[in-house]
């Protein structure tokens, strides 16, 4: 089952795939050598470092590097890893051993502010992998305050297992989304008295 890793993920053979720190922001504005870190590291079951992988992208200045390299990662049932970036239109796929497979991007029809507001302005809200290893990227189609985002501002960009953009799929305005197998679950937290905490399940139909 695909999941989102906050700090680490333990593979089926006992290896540990880990980020370097809990907030995954390696780049400080005052730091000169901002591109020497890797996104992820692999350790064996005894804690010995096996490999570091995933190169930070250089956007020409520290402000952009700091903003556009903020990331999370998910994995599929075969333990392929997908790095996704909260404030940049890209996703990167790696093998379970950390070998680079592809980088996919897609067009957006607006400028991404640098630096963004980290609490409110996410380009990508969530990423999920379905039963056919297609990558579903839940994104906001314009950079707004979260409370101002309407259903028509949100959609999925769907890529095949090779990183080819297949289509865009509209989605409801809900707080959370999770893909498990051939189902998409939308979670409404019910933050107000007028709202109800509930989970909606949709089937993925080809």
C-alpha positions in Angstrom: 0.0 0.0 0.0 1.5 3.4 -1.0 2.3 5.6 1.9 3.8 9.0 2.6 7.1 8.9 4.5 7.8 11.6 7.1 11.3 10.7 8.1 12.0 7.1 7.1 10.7 3.9 5.4 11.7 0.3 6.2 11.8 -1.9 3.1 10.7 -5.5 2.9 14.3 -6.7 3.1 15.0 -4.6 6.2 16.8 -1.6 4.7 16.0 1.8 6.0 15.4 4.7 3.6 15.7 7.9 5.5 15.6 11.7 5.0 18.2 13.7 6.7 16.0 15.7 9.0 12.4 15.9 10.0 11.3 18.9 8.0 13.3 17.8 4.9 14.7 21.4 4.3 18.4 21.0 3.9 19.0 24.4 2.5 19.6 27.5 4.6 19.6 31.0 3.1 22.9 31.7 4.7 24.5 28.4 3.6 27.0 28.7 0.7 27.2 25.1 -0.4 23.5 24.4 -0.7 23.6 21.6 -3.3 25.9 19.0 -1.7 23.2 17.2 0.2 21.1 14.4 -1.2 17.4 13.9 -0.7 17.6 10.4 0.7 19.9 7.8 2.2 19.8 4.0 2.5 21.0 2.2 5.6 21.3 -1.6 6.2 19.5 -3.2 9.2 22.5 -2.5 11.4 22.5 1.2 10.6 25.5 1.3 8.2 25.1 3.9 5.4 24.8 2.1 2.0 24.0 5.0 -0.4 22.9 8.6 -0.7 20.8 9.6 -3.7 18.6 12.3 -5.2 20.3 15.5 -6.3 18.9 18.9 -5.3 18.1 21.1 -8.3 19.9 24.4 -8.7 17.5 27.2 -9.6 20.2 29.9 -9.6 19.9 31.5 -6.1 19.5 30.3 -2.5 15.9 31.6 -2.2 14.7 29.5 -5.1 16.8 26.5 -4.1 15.4 26.7 -0.5 11.8 27.0 -1.7 11.6 24.6 -4.7 13.5 21.7 -3.1 11.0 21.1 -0.2 9.7 17.6 -0.7 8.1 14.4 0.5 8.2 10.9 -0.9 5.8 7.9 -1.5 6.4 4.4 -2.6 4.5 1.8 -4.6 3.9 -1.9 -3.8 7.2 -2.8 -5.5 9.0 -0.2 -3.4 9.9 2.2 -6.1 10.2 5.6 -4.6 8.6 8.9 -5.9 9.9 12.2 -4.7 7.4 15.0 -5.0 7.9 18.7 -4.4 5.3 20.9 -2.6 6.1 24.1 -4.4 7.4 22.9 -7.8 5.8 21.0 -10.7 8.0 18.0 -10.8 8.2 14.4 -9.5 11.2 12.0 -9.6 11.1 8.2 -9.6 13.9 6.0 -8.1 14.4 2.2 -7.9 14.3 0.6 -4.4 18.2 0.8 -4.6 18.1 4.5 -5.2 18.8 4.4 -9.0 17.3 7.4 -10.9 14.5 6.3 -13.3 12.8 9.5 -14.5 11.9 13.1 -13.7 8.4 14.2 -14.9 7.2 17.8 -15.1 4.0 19.4 -16.4 2.9 22.9 -17.4 1.3 25.3 -15.0 -0.4 28.5 -16.2 0.8 30.9 -13.5 4.0 32.0 -11.8 5.2 30.1 -8.7 6.1 32.7 -6.0 9.6 32.5 -4.4 9.7 32.1 -1.5 6.2 30.6 -1.1 4.1 30.7 2.1 5.0 27.3 3.5 1.7 26.8 5.4 -0.8 27.9 2.7 0.6 27.8 -0.8 1.1 24.2 -2.0 1.3 23.5 -5.7 1.2 19.7 -4.9 -1.0 18.6 -2.0 -0.6 14.8 -2.2 0.7 12.0 -4.4 -0.7 8.5 -4.7 0.1 5.4 -6.7 -2.7 3.2 -7.9 -3.1 -0.5 -8.7 -1.5 -0.1 -12.1 1.4 2.0 -10.8 0.1 5.2 -12.3 1.1 8.3 -10.4 -1.8 10.6 -9.3 -0.6 14.1 -8.4 -3.2 16.1 -6.4 -2.4 19.7 -7.2 -3.9 23.2 -6.8 -4.2 24.8 -10.2 -3.4 28.3 -8.9 -1.4 29.4 -5.9 -3.9 30.7 -3.3 -4.5 30.7 0.3 -5.9 27.2 1.2 -9.2 28.6 2.4 -9.7 30.3 -0.9 -9.3 27.2 -3.0 -12.5 25.9 -4.6 -13.1 22.5 -6.2 -12.5 23.9 -9.7 -9.0 24.9 -8.6 -8.0 21.3 -7.8 -7.3 18.4 -10.1 -5.2 15.2 -10.5 -2.4 15.1 -13.0 -2.1 11.3 -13.9 1.2 9.8 -15.2 1.9 6.3 -16.3 4.7 4.2 -14.8 7.2 5.6 -17.3 6.5 9.2 -16.4 4.3 10.1 -19.4 1.4 12.5 -18.6 -1.9 10.7 -19.4 -4.6 13.1 -18.4 -6.0 15.5 -15.9 -8.9 14.4 -13.6 -11.1 16.8 -11.6 -11.4 16.2 -7.9 -13.7 17.5 -5.1 -12.4 20.1 -2.6 -11.5 17.9 0.4 -8.9 18.1 3.1 -7.0 14.9 2.5 -6.7 12.3 -0.3 -5.3 8.8 -0.2 -5.1 6.2 -3.0 -5.1 2.5 -2.1 -5.3 0.0 -5.0 -8.1 1.0 -7.3 -9.8 3.3 -4.8 -9.4 7.0 -4.1 -10.3 8.1 -0.6 -11.2 11.7 0.1 -11.2 12.8 3.8 -13.2 15.7 5.1 -12.0 16.6 8.6 -15.1 18.5 9.6 -13.4 21.5 11.1 -16.6 23.5 11.7 -19.9 22.7 13.3 -21.7 22.9 10.0 -19.2 20.4 8.4 -19.1 16.6 9.0 -16.1 14.5 9.4 -16.4 11.7 6.8 -14.5 9.7 4.2 -15.6 9.3 0.6 -14.5 6.4 -1.5 -14.3 6.5 -5.3 -13.3 3.7 -7.7 -10.8 4.2 -10.4 -12.5 3.1 -13.7 -10.4 2.7 -16.8 
